[in-house]
Structure formats: C-alpha cells, structure tokens
Amino acid sequence: MPGEVEELTFDRRVRAAFRKHRAIVSILVLAVGFFLTILALGFFTPLSTSPPFPTINGATDHGGANYNLVFVILGPILIIVGGYLVGAYFYARRRFEHLMLTKSKAEFLRNLPEVEELLWDLTQADEVRYQKKLADLRLRR
C-alpha cells in the first residue's frame, strides 16, 4: 500500500545508529583499547605488585584461562582502530564545517566533490545541512 512505512531491517538500524553516534562509538573504541592495554601492562610489567592490579589480575587470571593474553593482542588493535576512527571523524567534521561556512558560491562548487565525500564520515544531520546549503546557493545536485 502507498501509505505504509517499510520496517527497517536489523542491520540497517545498526548502521543508522552507528552513523548517528559515530563520534561516541569511535571514542569508546579508543578508550576500551587503552583500558585493555593498561590491564595487560598491569599483568606483564612490575606494576603487577602495585594496587589495584593484584585484585584485577586475580579476576582475569583464573589459573586455566588467562584473559590478560587476549588483552595484550586486542588492546593495541583497538587503539589503532579507535585512533583511526577518531581522527577520521574529527578531520571530516573540521573540514566540513569550514566548507559549510563559506559564503562564496565558486569555492563551494569547487569543493563540492570533497563535501560529498566527507558526508560518508558524518551524520544524517550533516546531510540535511548540506541539502539546505545547496538550496541557499540555488544549486541542483
């Protein structure tokens, strides 16, 4: 029927939520990476004898399963991924804001492909701002 709204699938809802909260997710990934790396350093370095690491190490090393080994591998990987996500988001945000504040129609047209590429790293609200800017400058895309 023409009046019905189509229900979004689970993966589309996850993608939309990730895109909407991209800054928070990328900072969270970076913070978890740092936390896991600190836990790993607290187990494999002389820090293991200073508080609060003996208590934490007792909880993560159950004799048979030593989760600190996972922290050694997963922590730096999450730092790299989180660092990239944070850097890419804030670079795109800064560049997009600069291009949206320009008053020159010629400069905006010259950078139009870059703006559209930056929108892949930004939120839906930024796409709406982009569409309004196109309407204000009387451009069709």
DSSP file with accessible surface (Angstrom, degrees, kcal/mol):
  #  RESIDUE AA STRUCTURE BP1 BP2  ACC     N-H-->O    O-->H-N    N-H-->O    O-->H-N    TCO  KAPPA ALPHA  PHI   PSI    X-CA   Y-CA   Z-CA
    1    1 A M    >         0   0  178      0, 0.0     3,-1.0     0, 0.0     0, 0.0   0.000 360.0 360.0 360.0 147.9    0.0    0.0    0.0
    2    2 A P  T 3   +     0   0  141      0, 0.0     0, 0.0     0, 0.0     0, 0.0   0.782 360.0  53.0 -69.5 -25.9    1.3    3.5   -0.7
    3    3 A G  T 3  S+     0   0   74      2,-0.1     2,-0.2     0, 0.0     0, 0.0   0.556  85.7 104.4 -88.4  -6.3    0.7    4.8    2.8
    4    4 A E    <   -     0   0  136     -3,-1.0     2,-0.5     1,-0.0     0, 0.0  -0.521  65.0-136.7 -80.6 144.0    2.6    2.1    4.7
    5    5 A V        -     0   0  137     -2,-0.2     2,-0.3     1,-0.0    -2,-0.1  -0.852  23.3-121.7 -98.6 130.5    6.1    2.7    6.1
    6    6 A E        -     0   0  170     -2,-0.5     2,-0.3     1,-0.1    -1,-0.0  -0.526  23.8-122.2 -75.1 131.8    8.6    0.0    5.4
    7    7 A E        -     0   0  150     -2,-0.3     2,-0.2     1,-0.1    -1,-0.1  -0.579  27.6-123.2 -72.8 131.6   10.1   -1.5    8.6
    8    8 A L        -     0   0   93     -2,-0.3    -1,-0.1     1,-0.1     2,-0.0  -0.523  24.1-118.5 -76.4 144.6   13.9   -1.3    8.6
    9    9 A T     >  -     0   0   74     -2,-0.2     4,-2.1     1,-0.1     5,-0.2  -0.281  28.9-103.3 -75.7 167.9   15.9   -4.5    9.0
   10   10 A F  H  > S+     0   0  149      1,-0.2     4,-2.4     2,-0.2     5,-0.2   0.917 119.7  49.8 -61.0 -45.3   18.2   -5.0   11.9
   11   11 A D  H  > S+     0   0   75      1,-0.2     4,-2.5     2,-0.2    -1,-0.2   0.886 110.1  51.1 -66.6 -33.4   21.5   -4.3   10.0
   12   12 A R  H  > S+     0   0  151      2,-0.2     4,-2.3     1,-0.2    -1,-0.2   0.894 110.2  49.7 -68.8 -38.0   20.1   -1.1    8.6
   13   13 A R  H  X S+     0   0  124     -4,-2.1     4,-2.4     2,-0.2    -2,-0.2   0.905 111.7  48.8 -66.1 -38.8   19.1    0.1   12.1
   14   14 A V  H  X S+     0   0   72     -4,-2.4     4,-2.8     2,-0.2     5,-0.2   0.927 112.1  48.2 -66.0 -44.4   22.5   -0.7   13.4
   15   15 A R  H  X S+     0   0  158     -4,-2.5     4,-2.5     2,-0.2    -2,-0.2   0.909 112.4  48.8 -62.0 -42.1   24.2    1.1   10.6
   16   16 A A  H  X S+     0   0   55     -4,-2.3     4,-2.3     2,-0.2    -2,-0.2   0.915 113.0  47.3 -65.6 -40.6   21.9    4.2   11.1
   17   17 A A  H  X S+     0   0   48     -4,-2.4     4,-2.2     2,-0.2    -2,-0.2   0.911 112.2  49.8 -67.4 -40.5   22.7    4.2   14.8
   18   18 A F  H  < S+     0   0   74     -4,-2.8    -2,-0.2     1,-0.2     7,-0.2   0.920 112.7  47.2 -63.6 -41.0   26.4    3.8   14.2
   19   19 A R  H >< S+     0   0   48     -4,-2.5     3,-0.9    -5,-0.2    -1,-0.2   0.891 112.4  49.7 -68.4 -36.7   26.3    6.7   11.8
   20   20 A K  H 3< S+     0   0  144     -4,-2.3     3,-0.2     1,-0.2    -1,-0.2   0.881 122.2  32.4 -68.7 -37.3   24.3    8.8   14.1
   21   21 A H  T 3X S+     0   0   83     -4,-2.2     4,-2.5     1,-0.2    -1,-0.2  -0.134  78.3 132.0-111.9  35.8   26.6    8.2   17.1
   22   22 A R  H <> S+     0   0   43     -3,-0.9     4,-2.5     1,-0.2     5,-0.2   0.881  71.2  50.4 -59.9 -41.5   29.9    7.9   15.2
   23   23 A A  H  > S+     0   0   21     -3,-0.2     4,-2.3     2,-0.2     5,-0.2   0.941 112.8  46.1 -64.3 -45.0   31.9   10.2   17.4
   24   24 A I  H  > S+     0   0  114      1,-0.2     4,-2.4     2,-0.2    -2,-0.2   0.923 113.9  48.6 -65.1 -43.4   30.8    8.5   20.6
   25   25 A V  H  X S+     0   0   44     -4,-2.5     4,-2.5     2,-0.2    -1,-0.2   0.923 111.7  48.6 -64.9 -42.3   31.5    5.0   19.2
   26   26 A S  H  X S+     0   0    1     -4,-2.5     4,-2.0    -5,-0.2    60,-0.3   0.920 113.1  46.9 -67.6 -40.0   34.9    5.9   17.9
   27   27 A I  H  X S+     0   0   84     -4,-2.3     4,-2.6    -5,-0.2    -1,-0.2   0.900 111.9  52.2 -65.9 -38.1   35.9    7.5   21.2
   28   28 A L  H  X S+     0   0  107     -4,-2.4     4,-2.6    -5,-0.2     5,-0.2   0.917 108.0  50.4 -64.6 -41.5   34.5    4.5   23.1
   29   29 A V  H  X S+     0   0   35     -4,-2.5     4,-2.1     2,-0.2    53,-0.2   0.932 112.3  47.8 -62.4 -42.7   36.6    2.0   20.9
   30   30 A L  H  X S+     0   0   39     -4,-2.0     4,-2.2    52,-0.3    -2,-0.2   0.927 112.2  49.0 -64.2 -42.7   39.7    4.1   21.6
   31   31 A A  H  X S+     0   0   53     -4,-2.6     4,-2.6     1,-0.2    -2,-0.2   0.903 110.3  50.1 -65.9 -40.9   39.0    4.2   25.4
   32   32 A V  H  X S+     0   0   61     -4,-2.6     4,-2.8     2,-0.2     5,-0.2   0.907 109.2  53.1 -64.5 -38.4   38.4    0.4   25.6
   33   33 A G  H  X S+     0   0    0     -4,-2.1     4,-2.1    45,-0.2    46,-0.2   0.928 110.6  46.1 -62.0 -44.3   41.7   -0.2   23.7
   34   34 A F  H  X S+     0   0  106     -4,-2.2     4,-2.5     2,-0.2    -2,-0.2   0.917 112.3  51.4 -63.6 -41.9   43.6    2.0   26.2
   35   35 A F  H  X S+     0   0  126     -4,-2.6     4,-2.3     2,-0.2    -2,-0.2   0.937 111.1  46.5 -62.1 -45.8   41.8    0.2   29.1
   36   36 A L  H  X S+     0   0   21     -4,-2.8     4,-2.1     1,-0.2    -1,-0.2   0.886 112.0  51.5 -65.4 -36.7   42.7   -3.3   27.8
   37   37 A T  H  X S+     0   0   31     -4,-2.1     4,-2.7    -5,-0.2    -1,-0.2   0.910 109.1  50.3 -66.8 -39.3   46.3   -2.2   27.2
   38   38 A I  H  X S+     0   0   89     -4,-2.5     4,-2.3     2,-0.2    -2,-0.2   0.908 109.9  50.9 -64.8 -40.1   46.6   -0.8   30.7
   39   39 A L  H  X S+     0   0   11     -4,-2.3     4,-0.6     2,-0.2    -1,-0.2   0.905 111.2  48.2 -63.3 -39.6   45.2   -4.1   32.1
   40   40 A A  H >X S+     0   0    7     -4,-2.1     4,-2.3     1,-0.2     3,-0.9   0.915 111.6  48.9 -67.3 -42.2   47.8   -6.0   30.1
   41   41 A L  H 3X S+     0   0   89     -4,-2.7     4,-1.1     1,-0.2     6,-0.4   0.866 106.5  58.2 -64.2 -33.8   50.6   -3.8   31.2
   42   42 A G  H 3< S+     0   0    0     -4,-2.3    -1,-0.2    -5,-0.2    -2,-0.2   0.665 112.7  39.7 -70.0 -15.6   49.4   -4.3   34.8
   43   43 A F  H << S+     0   0   47     -3,-0.9    -2,-0.2    -4,-0.6    -1,-0.2   0.825 120.8  38.0 -98.2 -40.3   49.9   -8.0   34.5
   44   44 A F  H  < S+     0   0  102     -4,-2.3    -2,-0.2    -5,-0.1    -3,-0.1   0.348 110.2  60.3 -98.8   3.4   53.1   -8.4   32.5
   45   45 A T  S >< S-     0   0   45     -4,-1.1     3,-2.0    -5,-0.2     4,-0.1  -0.738 101.0 -90.3-119.7 174.6   55.2   -5.5   34.0
   46   46 A P  G >  S+     0   0  117      0, 0.0     3,-1.4     0, 0.0     4,-0.3   0.634 113.1  83.4 -62.5  -9.1   56.4   -4.7   37.5
   47   47 A L  G >   +     0   0   85     -6,-0.4     3,-1.4     1,-0.3     6,-0.3   0.659  66.5  87.0 -64.7 -13.9   53.1   -2.8   38.0
   48   48 A S  G <  S+     0   0   39     -3,-2.0    -1,-0.3     1,-0.3     9,-0.1   0.700  86.1  51.5 -63.0 -17.9   51.5   -6.2   38.9
   49   49 A T  G <  S+     0   0  118     -3,-1.4    -1,-0.3    -4,-0.1    -2,-0.2   0.620  95.4  83.0 -93.4 -12.6   52.5   -5.8   42.5
   50   50 A S  S X  S-     0   0   42     -3,-1.4     3,-1.5    -4,-0.3     0, 0.0  -0.682  90.4 -66.2 -95.0 146.3   51.1   -2.3   43.0
   51   51 A P  T 3  S+     0   0  115      0, 0.0    -1,-0.1     0, 0.0    -2,-0.1  -0.309 111.3  19.4 -63.7 148.4   47.4   -1.7   43.8
   52   52 A P  T 3> S+     0   0   77      0, 0.0     4,-1.9     0, 0.0     3,-0.4  -0.892 110.1  74.4 -95.0  11.9   44.8   -2.2   42.2
   53   53 A F  H <> S+     0   0   26     -3,-1.5     4,-3.3    -6,-0.3     5,-0.3   0.829  87.6  59.7 -66.0 -33.8   46.5   -4.7   39.8
   54   54 A P  H  > S+     0   0   64      0, 0.0     4,-1.7     0, 0.0    -1,-0.2   0.932 110.2  44.5 -59.9 -38.1   46.8   -7.7   42.2
   55   55 A T  H  > S+     0   0  117     -3,-0.4     4,-1.3     2,-0.2    -2,-0.2   0.931 116.5  45.1 -69.0 -44.7   43.0   -7.7   42.6
   56   56 A I  H  X S+     0   0   52     -4,-1.9     4,-1.9     1,-0.2     3,-0.4   0.915 112.0  52.2 -65.6 -41.9   42.3   -7.2   38.9
   57   57 A N  H  X S+     0   0   16     -4,-3.3     4,-1.6     1,-0.2    -1,-0.2   0.851 105.3  55.6 -65.5 -32.6   44.9   -9.8   37.9
   58   58 A G  H  < S+     0   0   50     -4,-1.7    -1,-0.2    -5,-0.3    -2,-0.2   0.851 110.4  45.8 -65.9 -31.8   43.3  -12.3   40.3
   59   59 A A  H  < S+     0   0   61     -4,-1.3    -2,-0.2    -3,-0.4    -1,-0.2   0.807 117.1  42.5 -80.6 -29.4   40.0  -11.8   38.4
   60   60 A T  H  < S+     0   0   19     -4,-1.9     7,-2.4     1,-0.2     2,-0.6   0.611 109.5  58.7 -94.6 -12.8   41.4  -12.1   34.9
   61   61 A D  B  <  +A   66   0A  56     -4,-1.6     5,-0.2     5,-0.2    -1,-0.2  -0.869  57.5 172.3-119.1  97.0   43.8  -15.0   35.5
   62   62 A H        -     0   0  125      3,-2.0     2,-1.6    -2,-0.6     4,-0.1   0.087  56.4-103.7 -91.4  23.4   41.8  -18.0   36.7
   63   63 A G  S    S+     0   0   71      1,-0.2     3,-0.1     2,-0.2    -1,-0.1  -0.390 115.7  38.9  87.9 -61.8   44.6  -20.5   36.5
   64   64 A G  S    S+     0   0   81     -2,-1.6     2,-0.6     1,-0.2    -1,-0.2   0.919 117.2  44.5 -87.6 -48.0   43.5  -22.1   33.3
   65   65 A A        -     0   0   42     -3,-0.1    -3,-2.0     3,-0.0     2,-0.8  -0.875  65.1-169.1-105.3 117.8   42.2  -19.2   31.3
   66   66 A N  B >   -A   61   0A  39     -2,-0.6     3,-1.1    -5,-0.2     4,-0.5  -0.869   4.9-176.9-107.3 100.9   44.4  -16.1   31.3
   67   67 A Y  T 3> S+     0   0  117     -7,-2.4     4,-1.9    -2,-0.8     3,-0.5   0.665  73.2  78.8 -72.7 -14.1   42.5  -13.3   29.7
   68   68 A N  H 3> S+     0   0    0     -8,-0.4     4,-1.7     1,-0.2    -1,-0.2   0.817  86.6  59.7 -64.9 -27.7   45.4  -10.9   30.0
   69   69 A L  H <> S+     0   0   96     -3,-1.1     4,-1.1     2,-0.2    -1,-0.2   0.872 105.0  48.7 -66.1 -35.3   46.9  -12.6   26.9
   70   70 A V  H  > S+     0   0   76     -4,-0.5     4,-3.3    -3,-0.5     5,-0.3   0.896 107.8  55.3 -68.7 -38.4   43.8  -11.5   25.0
   71   71 A F  H  X S+     0   0   33     -4,-1.9     4,-2.1     1,-0.2    -2,-0.2   0.853 102.0  57.4 -63.3 -34.6   44.2   -8.0   26.4
   72   72 A V  H  < S+     0   0   64     -4,-1.7    -1,-0.2     2,-0.2    -2,-0.2   0.888 117.6  32.7 -63.7 -37.6   47.8   -7.9   25.0
   73   73 A I  H  X S+     0   0  114     -4,-1.1     4,-1.2    -3,-0.2    -2,-0.2   0.925 123.4  42.9 -84.7 -47.3   46.6   -8.6   21.5
   74   74 A L  H  X S+     0   0   74     -4,-3.3     4,-2.6     1,-0.2     5,-0.2   0.860 105.3  62.9 -72.9 -35.2   43.2   -6.9   21.5
   75   75 A G  H  X S+     0   0    0     -4,-2.1     4,-2.1    -5,-0.3   -38,-0.2   0.955 106.7  40.5 -58.8 -55.9   44.2   -3.7   23.3
   76   76 A P  H  > S+     0   0   56      0, 0.0     4,-2.3     0, 0.0    -1,-0.2   0.871 114.0  54.6 -64.1 -33.0   46.7   -2.3   20.7
   77   77 A I  H  X S+     0   0   87     -4,-1.2     4,-2.7     1,-0.2     5,-0.2   0.939 110.0  46.4 -64.1 -44.1   44.4   -3.3   17.9
   78   78 A L  H  X S+     0   0   39     -4,-2.6     4,-2.9     1,-0.2     5,-0.3   0.854 109.8  54.7 -67.7 -32.0   41.5   -1.4   19.4
   79   79 A I  H  X S+     0   0   41     -4,-2.1     4,-2.6   -46,-0.2    -1,-0.2   0.934 111.1  45.0 -64.4 -43.5   43.8    1.6   20.0
   80   80 A I  H  X S+     0   0  124     -4,-2.3     4,-2.2     2,-0.2    -2,-0.2   0.952 117.9  42.6 -65.3 -48.5   44.8    1.6   16.3
   81   81 A V  H  X S+     0   0   69     -4,-2.7     4,-2.6     2,-0.2    -2,-0.2   0.939 117.3  46.8 -64.7 -46.2   41.3    1.2   15.0
   82   82 A G  H  X S+     0   0    0     -4,-2.9     4,-2.8   -53,-0.2   -52,-0.3   0.898 110.9  52.5 -64.0 -39.2   39.9    3.7   17.5
   83   83 A G  H  X S+     0   0   32     -4,-2.6     4,-2.5    -5,-0.3    -1,-0.2   0.908 110.9  47.4 -62.5 -41.7   42.6    6.2   16.8
   84   84 A Y  H  X S+     0   0  166     -4,-2.2     4,-2.9    -5,-0.2     5,-0.3   0.935 113.1  48.1 -64.1 -46.4   41.8    6.0   13.1
   85   85 A L  H  X S+     0   0   46     -4,-2.6     4,-2.3     2,-0.2     5,-0.2   0.920 114.3  45.9 -61.8 -44.3   38.1    6.3   13.7
   86   86 A V  H  X S+     0   0   29     -4,-2.8     4,-2.5   -60,-0.3     5,-0.3   0.944 115.7  46.3 -64.1 -46.8   38.5    9.3   16.0
   87   87 A G  H  X S+     0   0   43     -4,-2.5     4,-2.3    -5,-0.3     5,-0.2   0.923 113.6  47.6 -62.8 -44.5   41.0   11.0   13.6
   88   88 A A  H  X S+     0   0   20     -4,-2.9     4,-2.3    -5,-0.2    -1,-0.2   0.914 113.7  48.0 -64.6 -41.8   38.9   10.4   10.5
   89   89 A Y  H  X S+     0   0   24     -4,-2.3     4,-2.7    -5,-0.3    -2,-0.2   0.954 115.1  42.5 -65.4 -48.9   35.7   11.7   12.2
   90   90 A F  H  X S+     0   0   95     -4,-2.5     4,-2.3     2,-0.2    -1,-0.2   0.843 114.0  51.6 -73.0 -29.8   37.2   14.9   13.6
   91   91 A Y  H  X S+     0   0  117     -4,-2.3     4,-2.5    -5,-0.3     5,-0.2   0.944 113.3  45.3 -65.4 -47.2   39.2   15.7   10.4
   92   92 A A  H  X S+     0   0    1     -4,-2.3     4,-2.7    -5,-0.2     5,-0.2   0.906 113.0  51.2 -63.1 -39.8   36.0   15.3    8.4
   93   93 A R  H  X S+     0   0   49     -4,-2.7     4,-2.4    -5,-0.2     5,-0.2   0.942 112.1  45.7 -62.0 -47.8   34.0   17.3   10.9
   94   94 A R  H  X S+     0   0  166     -4,-2.3     4,-2.0     1,-0.2    -2,-0.2   0.935 116.1  45.1 -63.3 -45.4   36.5   20.2   10.8
   95   95 A R  H  X S+     0   0   59     -4,-2.5     4,-2.3     1,-0.2    -1,-0.2   0.907 112.9  50.8 -67.3 -40.4   36.8   20.2    7.1
   96   96 A F  H  X S+     0   0    0     -4,-2.7     4,-2.3    -5,-0.2    -1,-0.2   0.919 109.2  50.9 -63.4 -44.0   33.0   20.0    6.6
   97   97 A E  H  X S+     0   0   57     -4,-2.4     4,-1.5    -5,-0.2    -1,-0.2   0.901 109.9  50.8 -61.4 -40.4   32.4   22.9    8.9
   98   98 A H  H  < S+     0   0  100     -4,-2.0     4,-0.5     1,-0.2    -1,-0.2   0.928 112.7  45.3 -62.6 -44.3   34.9   25.0    7.1
   99   99 A L  H  < S+     0   0    0     -4,-2.3     3,-0.5     1,-0.2    -2,-0.2   0.823 111.4  52.6 -72.0 -28.6   33.3   24.3    3.7
  100  100 A M  H  < S+     0   0   14     -4,-2.3    -1,-0.2     1,-0.2    -2,-0.2   0.769 105.0  55.6 -77.5 -24.5   29.8   24.9    5.0
  101  101 A L  S  < S+     0   0  119     -4,-1.5    -1,-0.2    -5,-0.2    -2,-0.2   0.572  81.5 112.8 -84.6  -6.8   30.7   28.3    6.4
  102  102 A T        -     0   0   15     -3,-0.5    -3,-0.0    -4,-0.5    -4,-0.0  -0.377  50.3-163.6 -68.6 140.9   32.0   29.6    3.1
  103  103 A K        +     0   0  187     -2,-0.1     2,-0.5     5,-0.0    -1,-0.1   0.609  61.3  98.9 -95.7 -15.4   29.9   32.4    1.6
  104  104 A S     >  -     0   0   53      1,-0.2     4,-2.0     2,-0.0     5,-0.1  -0.612  56.9-160.4 -81.7 124.1   31.5   32.0   -1.9
  105  105 A K  H  > S+     0   0   93     -2,-0.5     4,-2.6     2,-0.2     5,-0.2   0.885  93.4  54.6 -67.8 -36.2   29.4   30.0   -4.4
  106  106 A A  H  > S+     0   0   59      2,-0.2     4,-2.3     1,-0.2    -1,-0.2   0.922 109.0  46.3 -65.5 -43.3   32.5   29.4   -6.5
  107  107 A E  H  > S+     0   0   50      2,-0.2     4,-1.8     1,-0.2    -1,-0.2   0.912 112.7  50.8 -66.4 -38.8   34.5   28.0   -3.6
  108  108 A F  H  < S+     0   0    0     -4,-2.0     4,-0.2     1,-0.2    -2,-0.2   0.929 111.8  46.9 -64.5 -43.0   31.6   25.8   -2.6
  109  109 A L  H >< S+     0   0   78     -4,-2.6     3,-1.0     1,-0.2    -1,-0.2   0.885 109.7  54.1 -65.1 -37.3   31.2   24.5   -6.2
  110  110 A R  H 3< S+     0   0  170     -4,-2.3    -1,-0.2     1,-0.2    -2,-0.2   0.857 116.2  38.5 -64.7 -33.8   35.0   23.9   -6.5
  111  111 A N  T 3X S+     0   0   27     -4,-1.8     4,-2.3     1,-0.2    -1,-0.2   0.251  82.8 109.8-101.9  11.8   34.9   21.7   -3.3
  112  112 A L  H <> S+     0   0    8     -3,-1.0     4,-2.4    -4,-0.2     5,-0.2   0.903  77.3  50.6 -57.9 -44.8   31.5   20.0   -3.9
  113  113 A P  H  > S+     0   0   81      0, 0.0     4,-1.9     0, 0.0    -1,-0.2   0.906 111.2  50.0 -61.7 -36.6   33.1   16.5   -4.6
  114  114 A E  H  > S+     0   0   54      2,-0.2     4,-2.5     1,-0.2    -2,-0.2   0.910 109.0  51.4 -67.2 -39.6   35.1   16.8   -1.4
  115  115 A V  H  X S+     0   0    0     -4,-2.3     4,-1.6     1,-0.2    -1,-0.2   0.932 110.3  49.0 -61.9 -44.1   32.0   17.8    0.6
  116  116 A E  H  < S+     0   0   55     -4,-2.4     4,-0.4     1,-0.2    -1,-0.2   0.860 111.5  49.6 -66.8 -33.0   30.1   14.8   -0.7
  117  117 A E  H >< S+     0   0  140     -4,-1.9     3,-1.2    -5,-0.2     4,-0.4   0.893 108.4  53.3 -70.4 -37.8   33.0   12.5    0.1
  118  118 A L  H >< S+     0   0   13     -4,-2.5     3,-1.6     1,-0.2     4,-0.3   0.810  94.6  70.5 -65.8 -28.8   33.2   13.9    3.7
  119  119 A L  G >< S+     0   0   13     -4,-1.6     3,-0.9     1,-0.3    -1,-0.2   0.739  85.0  68.6 -63.4 -20.7   29.5   13.2    4.2
  120  120 A W  G <  S+     0   0  194     -3,-1.2    -1,-0.3    -4,-0.4    -2,-0.2   0.805 104.3  43.0 -65.9 -28.6   30.3    9.5    4.2
  121  121 A D  G <  S+     0   0   56     -3,-1.6    -1,-0.2    -4,-0.4    -2,-0.2   0.399 110.8  68.3 -96.1   2.0   32.1   10.0    7.6
  122  122 A L  S <  S-     0   0    0     -3,-0.9     2,-0.1    -4,-0.3   -33,-0.0  -0.489  83.7 -87.8-117.4-174.5   29.4   12.3    9.1
  123  123 A T     >  -     0   0   21     -2,-0.2     4,-1.1  -103,-0.1     3,-0.4  -0.309  34.9-104.4 -93.6 174.3   25.9   12.1   10.3
  124  124 A Q  H  > S+     0   0  110      1,-0.2     4,-1.9     2,-0.2     5,-0.1   0.835 118.5  62.0 -64.9 -34.9   22.4   12.4    8.7
  125  125 A A  H  > S+     0   0   63      1,-0.2     4,-2.1     2,-0.2    -1,-0.2   0.865 100.8  53.6 -61.7 -33.3   22.0   15.8   10.2
  126  126 A D  H  > S+     0   0    7     -3,-0.4     4,-2.2     2,-0.2    -1,-0.2   0.853 104.7  54.2 -70.4 -32.9   25.1   17.0    8.2
  127  127 A E  H  X S+     0   0   63     -4,-1.1     4,-2.4     2,-0.2    -2,-0.2   0.894 107.4  50.8 -65.5 -37.7   23.5   15.7    5.0
  128  128 A V  H  X S+     0   0   81     -4,-1.9     4,-2.3     2,-0.2    -2,-0.2   0.921 109.8  49.8 -64.9 -42.9   20.4   17.8    5.8
  129  129 A R  H  X S+     0   0   82     -4,-2.1     4,-2.2     1,-0.2    -2,-0.2   0.888 109.9  52.0 -60.8 -38.9   22.7   20.9    6.3
  130  130 A Y  H  X S+     0   0    7     -4,-2.2     4,-2.3     2,-0.2    -2,-0.2   0.922 108.9  49.2 -63.6 -43.9   24.3   20.1    3.0
  131  131 A Q  H  X S+     0   0  107     -4,-2.4     4,-2.1     1,-0.2    -2,-0.2   0.892 111.1  50.1 -64.1 -38.9   21.0   20.0    1.2
  132  132 A K  H  X S+     0   0  136     -4,-2.3     4,-2.7     2,-0.2    -1,-0.2   0.893 108.9  51.8 -65.9 -38.4   20.0   23.3    2.8
  133  133 A K  H  X S+     0   0   29     -4,-2.2     4,-2.1     2,-0.2    -2,-0.2   0.906 108.6  50.9 -64.7 -40.7   23.2   24.9    1.7
  134  134 A L  H  <>S+     0   0    5     -4,-2.3     5,-2.9     1,-0.2     4,-0.3   0.914 111.9  47.6 -61.0 -40.9   22.6   23.7   -1.8
  135  135 A A  H ><5S+     0   0   67     -4,-2.1     3,-0.9     3,-0.2    -2,-0.2   0.899 109.9  52.4 -68.0 -39.2   19.1   25.2   -1.7
  136  136 A D  H 3<5S+     0   0  126     -4,-2.7    -1,-0.2     1,-0.3    -2,-0.2   0.872 113.7  42.9 -64.0 -37.5   20.5   28.5   -0.3
  137  137 A L  T 3<5S-     0   0   31     -4,-2.1    -1,-0.3    -5,-0.2    -2,-0.2   0.408 113.3-121.5 -87.1   0.6   23.0   28.8   -3.1
  138  138 A R  T < 5 +     0   0  224     -3,-0.9     2,-0.4    -4,-0.3    -3,-0.2   0.920  60.7 147.6  58.1  49.2   20.4   27.7   -5.6
  139  139 A L      < -     0   0   32     -5,-2.9     2,-0.4    -6,-0.1    -1,-0.2  -0.878  38.5-146.3-112.2 146.6   22.3   24.7   -6.8
  140  140 A R              0   0  244     -2,-0.4    -5,-0.0    -5,-0.0     0, 0.0  -0.920 360.0 360.0-110.5 141.3   20.8   21.4   -8.0
  141  141 A R              0   0  176     -2,-0.4    -2,-0.0   -10,-0.0    -7,-0.0  -0.976 360.0 360.0-135.5 360.0   22.6   18.1   -7.4
